[in-house]
Structure formats: structure tokens, C-alpha cells
Amino acid sequence: MTADSADPRPRLLIVDDDVIVCRSIHRMLKFYAEVIVAFSADDARKAVKAHPSSFSGLVIDKQLGKENGLDLLAELRASGDATPALVLSGYLTIEDVNRATVLHAAAVEKPPGLERFKWLLEQARQYEVNRCADAARGPVKPSVTTYAARLRLSRRQSQVLDALVKGRPYKDAARALRMSYSTFRTHVEKIQAKAGLKTARQLIATILRPTI
């Protein structure tokens, strides 16, 4: 079944490099949703690019060969994709769970049962309802680049904002941007002030969630 097939059920994209896991999830969910499978991060990118605004739910394995599923999700979020997501892993750390939360996703350990997917199915159905309502109202949320331009952020502040949306821990992001932890926090505080928001979580939610 292709991603363009007419189907009133939620359309889920399953991203896992384990063929057995993909088939198991497909069998489990095929009666509740249209299931599209991608066996790598690149396959997932191609599916999303080929069928924009097509999926109403994502299931992403944390380990995708040499790539990290959370990084893939962060990439999608940074592009403006707010599709409900479930992150799977054979072993979850507190950092994984926290990062998934920042990226507005739930994280569960393998092997997942149907009960674990009920949350995603419900979120996917609600997402479809909201998306239809948003389409009737007009344009949805801005991308990071658009939001940064709207706030007139400096180049460094834009880089910090991008790191925030990708869910990177402050210390890791500061190191990657070659700035001190305190400087990174100062940039975050200045961005929050420009946006008129009190917390980084509110800032991220403003970018990732559709505007009304």
C-alpha cells in the first residue's frame, strides 16, 4: 500500500532497520492504521519529502544503523514537522526519555505491545482532526529559520535556537557551538526575552506546535 492510498485510518510511518521488528509492528497495527515502513533514516527522509503532511504518526527506533533515531526526529521537528511520535529502544536512558519529551514524543523500550501503541494511535487521530482544522484556518507553525527571522535573532542566537529545538542537552550543544555553558544559557535567556516567554520549554513548544 502506498502513502497516497485513500484510507480514512491514521497513516503511520515506521522507521526501524530491523526487518523482523518492522513486520511485527506492521502486523500489530495494520487493522488500526495504514502502515508505511522505512528501513533507514534516509528512507524515512525520502518518504516524508515525497509525501509532505501525509503521516499522522511516527514510530522511530533510536538506533538506525549508524544514525540516531532521536537525531532524525529532531531534524523533522526543526523542519516544522509536529507529527506525534513514539521512540523505541532496547535500552532507554534518562537522557533519551528527556530528549524525547523535549521533542514532544514518548519513549518506550522494546519489545512494545499493542498497549504501548494506543497512545500513539489516539494522538494520530487527534492530530488529523487538528490538521484539518488548521488547514481551514490557514498557514501553520513557522520553521526555526522563519521564527529566528521574526525575532531578529543574531546568527549565534539562531544556532542556539536550532540546538534547543533539536533537543540537545545544553552542555553538548554549547560544546558543539564552541561556546561556554554560561554563554549558551545567556543566549537562551535573550531569545526567551525577545519571544516574551519565561522558559525554554515554552519557546520550543511555540515553534513545534501549530499556531492558531
C-alpha positions in Angstrom: 0.0 0.0 0.0 1.4 3.4 -0.9 1.4 6.6 1.1 -1.1 8.1 -1.4 -3.8 5.4 -1.0 -7.2 6.6 0.1 -7.6 5.4 3.6 -9.6 7.0 6.4 -7.4 5.5 9.1 -4.4 7.2 10.6 -1.2 6.9 8.5 1.8 5.8 10.4 5.5 5.8 9.3 7.5 3.0 11.0 11.3 3.6 10.9 13.4 0.6 12.0 16.4 -1.1 10.4 15.3 -4.4 11.9 13.0 -6.1 9.3 11.6 -8.5 11.9 10.6 -5.7 14.2 9.0 -3.7 11.3 7.0 -6.8 10.2 5.9 -7.4 13.8 4.7 -3.8 14.2 3.0 -3.8 10.8 1.0 -7.0 11.8 0.1 -5.4 15.1 -1.1 -2.1 13.7 -2.4 -2.8 10.2 -6.0 -3.2 11.5 -5.9 0.2 13.2 -3.9 2.3 10.8 -2.3 2.4 7.4 1.3 1.5 8.0 4.2 2.6 5.8 7.7 1.1 6.5 11.1 2.7 6.2 14.2 0.6 7.0 16.6 3.5 7.4 16.8 7.2 8.3 17.4 8.0 4.6 14.3 6.0 3.6 12.3 7.9 6.2 13.5 11.3 4.9 12.6 10.3 1.4 9.1 9.2 2.5 8.5 12.4 4.4 9.8 14.5 1.5 7.8 12.6 -1.1 4.6 12.8 0.9 4.7 16.0 3.0 1.9 16.3 5.6 0.9 12.7 4.8 1.7 11.0 8.1 -0.3 11.3 11.3 2.1 9.2 13.5 5.7 8.2 13.6 7.4 5.1 15.2 11.2 5.6 15.2 13.8 3.2 16.5 16.5 5.0 18.5 19.3 3.1 16.8 19.2 3.2 13.0 22.4 1.7 11.9 25.0 4.5 12.3 22.3 7.1 12.8 20.3 8.0 15.9 16.5 8.0 15.7 16.3 10.9 18.1 18.5 13.0 15.8 16.2 12.1 12.9 13.2 13.2 14.9 14.9 16.4 15.9 15.7 17.0 12.2 12.0 16.6 11.4 10.9 18.8 14.2 13.3 21.6 13.1 11.8 21.4 9.7 8.4 22.1 11.2 7.0 18.6 11.5 4.9 18.2 14.6 3.6 14.6 13.8 3.1 12.6 17.1 6.0 10.2 17.6 6.9 7.1 19.6 10.6 6.4 20.0 11.6 2.7 20.5 14.8 1.4 22.1 16.1 -1.9 23.5 17.6 0.2 26.3 16.5 3.7 27.3 18.5 6.1 29.4 17.1 9.0 31.4 18.7 11.3 28.8 16.8 9.5 26.0 13.5 9.9 27.7 14.1 13.6 28.5 15.2 14.3 24.9 12.1 12.5 23.6 9.9 14.6 25.9 11.5 17.8 24.6 10.8 16.7 21.1 7.2 16.0 22.0 7.5 12.3 21.7 7.0 9.3 24.0 9.8 6.7 24.5 9.3 3.1 25.2 11.5 0.0 25.5 11.4 -2.9 23.1 9.5 -5.2 22.6 6.4 -3.0 22.6 3.0 -4.5 22.8 -0.3 -3.1 21.4 -1.0 -1.3 24.7 2.2 0.8 24.1 0.8 1.9 20.7 -2.6 3.0 22.0 -1.2 6.4 23.0 0.2 7.0 19.5 -3.0 5.9 17.7 -5.1 8.3 19.8 -2.6 11.1 19.2 -2.5 10.3 15.5 -6.3 10.5 15.3 -6.4 13.8 17.2 -3.6 15.2 15.0 -5.6 14.5 11.9 -8.6 16.4 13.4 -6.4 19.3 14.4 -4.6 19.4 11.0 -7.9 19.6 9.2 -8.9 22.5 11.4 -5.6 24.2 10.9 -5.9 23.8 7.1 -9.2 25.6 7.3 -7.7 28.4 9.3 -4.6 28.9 7.1 -0.8 28.6 7.4 0.6 26.6 10.4 3.7 27.0 12.6 6.9 28.6 11.3 10.2 26.8 10.9 13.2 27.6 13.1 14.6 29.9 10.4 11.4 31.8 9.9 10.9 32.1 13.7 14.5 33.3 14.1 14.0 35.9 11.4 10.8 37.1 13.0 12.6 37.6 16.3 15.5 39.2 14.5 18.0 36.8 16.2 21.7 37.1 15.6 23.5 34.2 13.8 24.7 32.7 17.1 21.2 33.0 18.7 19.7 31.3 15.7 22.3 28.4 16.1 21.3 28.2 19.8 17.6 28.1 18.9 18.2 25.4 16.4 20.1 23.3 19.1 17.2 23.8 21.5 14.6 22.6 19.1 16.7 19.5 18.3 16.6 18.7 22.0 20.3 18.7 22.6 21.5 18.9 26.2 22.8 22.4 27.0 26.3 21.3 27.7 26.5 19.2 24.5 25.1 22.0 22.4 27.4 24.6 23.9 30.4 22.3 23.2 29.3 21.8 19.6 28.9 25.5 19.1 32.2 26.2 20.7 30.9 28.4 23.4 30.8 28.1 27.2 27.8 26.7 29.0 27.1 30.1 30.7 27.2 31.9 27.3 24.8 29.3 25.8 22.4 29.9 28.7 22.7 33.7 28.3 21.7 33.3 24.6 18.7 31.2 25.6 17.6 33.8 28.1 17.9 36.6 25.5 15.9 34.6 23.0 13.2 33.9 25.6 13.1 37.6 26.3 12.7 38.5 22.7 9.9 36.0 22.3 8.2 37.2 25.5 8.4 33.7 27.1 9.6 32.6 30.5 11.1 29.1 29.8 13.0 27.3 27.0 10.2 24.7 27.0 7.6 27.3 26.1 10.0 28.6 23.4 10.3 25.1 21.9 6.6 24.4 22.1 5.9 27.7 20.3 8.0 26.6 17.3 6.9 22.9 17.2 3.2 23.4 17.8 0.8 24.8 15.2 -0.2 28.4 15.7 -3.8 29.3 16.0 
